[in-house]
Amino acid sequence: MLSSYPKSYAAMSMPIKFIAHQGITHPFGDHRAVKQAFPSAIPSEHSDPFLMCDYFDLVETTGKARHDDDFPIDWHPHRGMDIATYLRSGVGRHADSLGNRETFDSPGMQWMSVGSGVEHAEGGATDAGTYMQGFQIWINVPADRKMDDPRYGTVPSKDLPTVTLRDGGGTALVLAGDALGVRGPFETVQDVQMIDFRVEKGASLKFSITEGLDTAILYVYEGCLKSVNGENDIQAGSVILLDADFDALRGLKVQAKDEDAGVMLFAGKKLKEPIAWHGPIVMNTQEQIRTTLSELRSGKFPPKRVEWDYKRMDAFPKIE
């Protein structure tokens, strides 16, 4: 665990544009619900380049999969975005059309830059009765990079950079971008910073967001805050849009109340491009969406994949 602090944390505080409250969504079309910071609370034109942040904190009821090919979140496609599944507790499990099949402990992360297309399935590695806490985060990519070959990574706990904040006020897990002297392992196309701050009760943290990143959002996913940049009494579930338009105003100051708090920072460079969004497909035009749907119907999706049936473990090449 590294111990560090921003070189310059005396920058003038970023103004707050507005504070909203997380939404509740049902991404699986059934009783299962997640809390959503954006786009429910912060619409896409303000969260650019960030598309979605779903947060879940629940007790696993189904338990571990009984068969290698069983996944609670069944096979589904993605195109045109970067995706991270970040777990604070529980065990992650992933399979995809590139032939990857992996599990990872928490805190840990699995990420994909899906590019021209990936099919994947998730879940089924956590014992019943286990508390699960984590996020799924989608980030948009520029139009000229949406059809790149897909990339993938799994990040176990030992490879997730954790920084101890000065004066023992908490920790920062750097998920993406350069911050606090380390680089996050989520290899996004667009320039972003993603940091999970744990602020101990009564403690404060100060941080300077990188210049040039013109979107900045704080998501208070756990606990309450005494203040954020002078705004007092911030409740759990609050989603704060900061004014990141000025490089002279980059400072962030957060103080916890009488309990530990979990605060996610999302900072990024806006794309300012049109978005055509159809479920797990994010492109720039409706014509591109129609092309993708046609590929799905004809079996041509994903265009880059392994040669065997990646949905069946017994079809994988045997290792000599």
C-alpha positions in Angstrom: 0.0 0.0 0.0 1.5 3.3 -1.1 1.4 6.5 1.0 1.1 9.7 -0.9 -0.7 12.9 -1.4 -1.3 15.3 -4.3 1.7 17.6 -5.0 -0.7 20.5 -5.2 -3.9 20.4 -3.2 -4.2 24.1 -2.5 -5.9 24.8 -5.9 -9.1 26.9 -5.6 -12.2 24.7 -5.1 -14.2 23.6 -8.0 -17.7 25.1 -7.9 -20.7 22.7 -7.6 -23.1 22.9 -10.6 -25.9 20.8 -9.0 -26.5 17.9 -6.6 -28.9 15.1 -7.6 -29.9 11.8 -6.0 -29.1 8.3 -7.4 -31.8 6.5 -9.3 -33.0 2.9 -9.1 -33.0 0.7 -12.2 -33.8 -2.9 -13.1 -31.1 -3.8 -15.7 -32.1 -7.4 -15.9 -35.8 -6.9 -16.5 -36.7 -8.7 -13.2 -36.8 -8.0 -9.5 -33.1 -7.3 -9.3 -32.4 -3.6 -8.7 -29.3 -1.5 -8.7 -28.6 2.1 -7.7 -27.5 4.3 -10.6 -25.5 7.6 -10.5 -25.7 8.3 -14.2 -27.5 8.6 -16.4 -30.4 8.5 -13.9 -29.1 11.4 -11.8 -26.7 13.1 -14.2 -27.8 13.0 -17.9 -25.4 12.0 -20.6 -24.7 15.5 -21.9 -23.3 16.4 -18.4 -21.6 13.1 -17.6 -19.7 12.8 -21.0 -17.6 10.7 -21.5 -19.1 8.6 -18.7 -22.2 6.7 -19.9 -23.4 4.7 -16.9 -22.5 3.9 -13.3 -24.5 1.1 -11.6 -23.9 0.4 -7.9 -25.0 -2.7 -6.1 -24.9 -3.7 -2.5 -26.7 -6.9 -1.8 -26.6 -10.4 -0.4 -25.9 -13.1 -2.9 -29.0 -15.4 -2.9 -28.3 -17.8 -5.8 -24.8 -18.9 -4.8 -22.1 -20.4 -7.0 -22.9 -21.7 -10.4 -23.3 -25.5 -10.6 -21.8 -25.8 -14.0 -18.9 -24.1 -15.9 -21.3 -22.8 -18.5 -23.9 -21.4 -16.1 -23.9 -17.6 -15.6 -26.5 -15.6 -13.6 -26.0 -12.7 -16.1 -26.3 -14.6 -19.3 -24.5 -14.0 -22.6 -25.1 -10.6 -24.1 -23.3 -8.3 -26.6 -21.5 -4.9 -26.3 -20.1 -2.6 -28.9 -18.5 0.9 -28.9 -17.6 1.5 -25.2 -15.2 0.6 -22.4 -16.6 -1.3 -19.4 -15.3 -2.1 -15.9 -16.8 -4.3 -13.3 -15.2 -3.2 -10.0 -16.0 -5.3 -6.9 -15.4 -4.1 -3.3 -16.6 -7.4 -1.9 -17.7 -10.8 -3.3 -16.0 -12.8 -6.1 -16.1 -11.8 -9.8 -16.5 -14.3 -12.6 -16.3 -13.5 -16.3 -16.4 -15.3 -19.7 -16.2 -13.7 -23.2 -16.0 -14.3 -26.9 -12.2 -13.7 -26.8 -11.9 -17.0 -24.9 -11.3 -15.5 -21.5 -12.7 -17.3 -18.5 -11.5 -15.9 -15.1 -12.5 -15.2 -11.6 -11.1 -12.4 -9.3 -11.2 -11.6 -5.6 -12.2 -8.3 -4.2 -11.3 -5.6 -4.1 -10.6 -6.2 -7.8 -11.7 -5.4 -11.3 -12.4 -6.9 -14.7 -12.5 -4.5 -17.7 -13.0 -4.6 -21.4 -12.5 -2.1 -24.2 -15.1 -3.8 -26.3 -14.4 -2.0 -29.6 -16.0 -3.7 -32.6 -17.8 -6.2 -30.3 -17.7 -8.7 -27.5 -20.2 -11.2 -26.1 -19.8 -12.0 -22.4 -21.4 -13.5 -19.4 -20.9 -12.8 -15.7 -21.4 -13.9 -12.1 -21.8 -17.2 -10.3 -18.6 -17.2 -8.2 -19.9 -16.0 -4.9 -21.3 -18.2 -2.1 -24.9 -17.7 -1.1 -25.3 -15.4 1.9 -22.2 -13.4 1.0 -22.4 -9.6 0.9 -21.6 -8.2 -2.5 -20.7 -4.6 -3.2 -19.5 -3.2 -6.5 -20.0 -1.1 -9.6 -20.4 -1.6 -13.3 -19.2 1.5 -15.2 -19.5 2.3 -18.9 -17.3 4.9 -20.6 -17.8 6.2 -24.2 -15.0 6.1 -26.8 -14.4 8.4 -29.8 -16.1 7.7 -33.0 -12.9 6.8 -34.8 -12.1 4.2 -32.1 -15.4 2.4 -31.8 -14.4 -0.4 -34.2 -11.0 -1.1 -32.7 -10.2 -4.7 -31.9 -11.4 -5.6 -28.4 -9.1 -5.6 -25.3 -9.5 -7.2 -21.9 -8.0 -7.3 -18.5 -8.5 -8.8 -15.0 -7.1 -7.0 -12.0 -6.7 -9.0 -8.8 -6.4 -7.2 -5.4 -2.6 -7.2 -5.5 -2.5 -5.2 -8.7 -5.1 -2.6 -7.7 -3.1 0.5 -6.6 -4.1 1.7 -3.1 -2.8 4.9 -1.7 -3.0 5.9 2.0 -4.0 9.5 2.3 -1.9 11.8 4.4 -2.8 12.1 8.1 -4.5 8.7 8.1 -7.8 10.1 6.8 -8.5 7.2 4.5 -7.4 5.5 1.3 -7.8 5.9 -2.4 -8.1 3.0 -4.9 -7.0 4.3 -8.3 -9.0 2.5 -10.9 -8.1 4.5 -14.1 -5.8 7.3 -15.0 -2.8 8.9 -13.4 -3.3 10.1 -9.8 -1.4 10.2 -6.5 1.7 8.9 -8.1 0.2 5.7 -9.5 -1.7 4.7 -12.7 -5.0 2.9 -12.6 -5.1 -0.5 -14.5 -8.4 0.2 -16.4 -7.0 0.9 -19.9 -9.7 3.3 -21.2 -9.6 4.9 -24.7 -10.7 8.3 -23.5 -8.6 10.2 -20.9 -10.2 9.7 -17.5 -9.5 9.5 -13.7 -11.5 7.1 -11.6 -10.8 6.9 -7.9 -12.6 5.2 -5.1 -12.0 7.3 -1.9 -12.6 5.8 1.5 -12.9 8.7 4.0 -12.7 7.8 7.7 -15.3 9.3 10.0 -14.6 13.0 10.8 -11.6 13.0 8.4 -11.0 15.3 5.5 -9.3 14.7 2.1 -8.0 17.2 -0.4 -7.3 16.4 -4.0 -6.6 18.3 -7.2 -8.3 17.0 -10.4 -6.0 16.8 -13.4 -6.1 19.9 -15.7 -7.9 19.4 -19.0 -10.5 17.0 -17.7 -13.7 19.0 -18.2 -16.1 16.6 -16.5 -16.0 15.9 -12.8 -18.6 13.9 -10.8 -18.6 12.7 -7.2 -20.8 9.8 -6.2 -21.4 9.4 -2.4 -22.3 5.7 -2.5 -21.9 5.0 1.2 -22.1 7.1 4.3 -22.8 10.8 4.6 -20.5 13.7 4.3 -20.3 16.8 6.4 -19.2 18.9 3.4 -18.0 18.9 -0.2 -16.3 22.1 -1.4 -18.3 24.2 1.1 -21.6 22.6 0.5 -22.8 21.0 3.8 -24.8 17.9 4.8 -24.3 15.6 1.8 -26.5 12.5 2.1 -25.7 9.0 1.0 -26.7 8.5 -2.7 -25.9 12.0 -3.6 -24.4 12.6 -7.1 -22.5 15.9 -7.4 -21.7 17.5 -10.7 -18.7 19.8 -10.3 -17.8 22.7 -12.6 -14.6 21.5 -14.3 -14.5 24.2 -17.1 -11.6 26.1 -15.5 -8.1 24.8 -15.0 -7.5 27.3 -12.3 -10.3 25.8 -10.2 -9.3 22.1 -9.6 -9.5 21.7 -5.9 -11.7 19.1 -4.2 -12.2 19.0 -0.4 -14.4 16.3 1.2 -15.1 15.9 4.9 -16.9 12.8 6.4 -19.4 13.0 9.2 -19.7 10.5 12.1 -19.2 7.4 9.9 -16.8 6.2 7.2 -17.8 7.2 3.7 -17.3 5.8 0.2 -16.9 8.4 -2.6 -16.2 7.7 -6.2 -14.6 10.4 -8.4 -15.2 10.3 -12.1 -13.2 12.9 -14.1 -12.8 12.8 -17.8 -12.3 14.7 -21.1 -15.6 15.3 -22.9 -16.1 13.8 -26.4 -18.8 16.2 -27.5 -20.0 13.6 -30.0 -23.5 12.4 -30.8 -24.7 9.3 -29.0 -26.9 6.5 -30.5 -27.7 4.2 -27.6 -29.5 0.8 -27.9 -29.1 -1.2 -24.7 -25.6 -2.6 -24.6 -24.6 -0.9 -27.9 -23.4 2.7 -28.0 -22.5 4.2 -31.4 -22.8 7.6 -33.0 -25.7 7.1 -35.5 -28.9 5.1 -35.8 -27.6 3.6 -39.0 -24.6 2.1 -37.0 -27.1 0.7 -34.5 -29.1 -0.9 -37.3 -25.9 -2.4 -38.8 -25.0 -3.9 -35.4 -28.4 -5.4 -35.0 -28.2 -6.9 -38.4 -24.9 -8.5 -37.6 -26.4 -9.9 -34.4 -29.3 -11.5 -36.3 -27.1 -12.9 -39.0 -24.5 -14.4 -36.6 -21.7 -12.2 -37.8 -21.3 -10.6 -34.4 -18.8 -10.3 -32.9 -16.5 -9.9 -35.8 -13.4 -10.8 -33.8 -13.7 -14.0 -31.7 -12.0 -17.3 -31.0 -12.6 -20.1 -33.5 -14.3 -22.5 -31.0 -17.7 -22.3 -29.3 -16.7 -19.9 -26.4 -20.0 -20.5 -24.6 -19.1 -24.2 -23.9 -16.2 -25.0 -21.7 -15.8 -28.5 -23.2 -15.2 -26.9 -26.7 -12.1 -25.1 -25.5 -8.8 -26.4 -26.9 -7.2 -28.9 -24.7 -3.9 -27.9 -23.1 -1.3 -30.5 -23.8 
